[in-house]
Amino acid sequence: MAYWLFKSEPDAWSWDKQVAKGDIGEEWDGVRNYQARNFMRQMAIGDLGFFYHSQKDKAVVGIVQVIATAHPDSTTDDVRWECVDIKAVKAVPKPVTLQMVKDDPRLAEMFLVRNSRLSVQPVRDDEWAMICEMGGVAP
């Protein structure tokens, strides 16, 4: 299993909206960055990810699961763009802020710290465990 981080502006797509989709989940559409798209192409059903509110919150607020592998993005006719489908698994009891991640030297090499603008990014196993611990979630 691989771990990922999905970033969204809460005004556009929030954790509450993701939760409301239930088990049918939602396409992680609208991504127009080749590196982020390529990461989605690597995802497998069952992979887990952090749901991260960008902009003002800048925090991991939930955990999602990949429920459909990369497929054409329904928001465009451009065949270059693909997306995966994800569903909410559980909320993070104590949101883990970007500042908390940056303040922890064990997470200094995390993709979120080095390239915070990318909307879809990998998370290493040790990073996953640390952030789960920080957020009060059993990894």
N, C-alpha and C positions, 0 to 999 in steps of 0.2 A: 504494500500500500504506500502511496505517496501522499504528501501533504502540500497544501497550497494556501494562498491568501487571495481573496477576492475583495477588491476595493470598490466602494460605491458611495456616491454623494447621497446622504440620507434624504435630501429633498427630491432626488430623482428616483431612487430605489432604496428603501430603508429595510432594516432588519424586520420591522413589523410587517411590511409588505411581503417580504420573503416568507415569514412564518405563516401569513394568511394564505399563501399558495398551497400549504399542506403537503401531502405526499406527491401531488402532481408536479410540484416544483415549478421552476421557471428557467427559461433560456438565459444564459449570461451573455446577452446580446449587446451589440453596439460597440464592441471592442475594435478599434481601428489602429492597432499597433502590431507589427509583425511579430515581435518577440512575445508579447502576451498571447497572440493567436497560436504561436508555436508551442507555448506552454500548454494551452488548452488541448492541442493535438496530442500531447503526451499523457493526458489524463485518462484514467480508467474508471469504470463504474465501481463505486465503493470508496474511491479516494475521498479524503476529508479535507476541508479547508476552513480557514478562519474567515468570517464575514467581518469586514473592516469598514467602519464609517469614516470616510475622508472629510475634508473641509474642516468644519469647526470642531467636531468631536475628536477626530483622529484617534480612533480606538477600535480594538477587536471587541465586538459585541456579541458574536455568536459563532456557532460551528455549523457548517453545511456539509452535505455529501453530494458527490457527483453521481447523477442518476442516468445520464446519457452522455456518450462520448461525442467527440467533435463532429459537428454536422453543419450544413450551410446555415448561416445567420439569416433568420427570417426578416430582419429589418433592412436588408439590401439585396439587390440582384447581382451584386459584384461577387463572383465566385471565389475571390481571394479570401473572403471573410467567413470564418467559422466560429462556432460557439459550443459550449457544453450546456447541459441542464443540471441545475442543482436544487436540492431541497434543504430546508432548515432541519437541523438535528436537535440543537439545544442552545439556549442563551448562555452567555458567559456571565456567571453571577457577579463578578467584579470586573468590569471592562478594563482591558489592558491598553493604556494610552501609548501613543508613539513616544512620548517623553519617557515613560517607564521603560520601554524597550531600549531607547537610546541611553538611558542611565545605567543599564545593566551591561557591564563589560563582556559578559558571556555571549551577548547578542550583537556585539559590534560588527560582525561579518554578515548579519542577516540581510537578506535582499531588501527588506523594508527600510533598513537604515542606509544602505548604500544606493538604492534606486527607488526612493519613496514615491515617485510619480507613476510607476508602472501599475496598471490596474489588475493584472493577474500575475502572480509570482510564486515561485517554489518556496517551500519552508522545509528545512532539514529536520530530521527526526529529533535531534536534541533541542532545536529551537521550538518545535511543536510541544515537547514535554515541558520546557521552561515556561512558555506562555500559558499553557494549560494550568500549570501550577500557580502562576501569578494571578490567573483569572478565577481560581477556585474550581477548576474542572479536572476530573480524573482523566489523565491522557489515555 
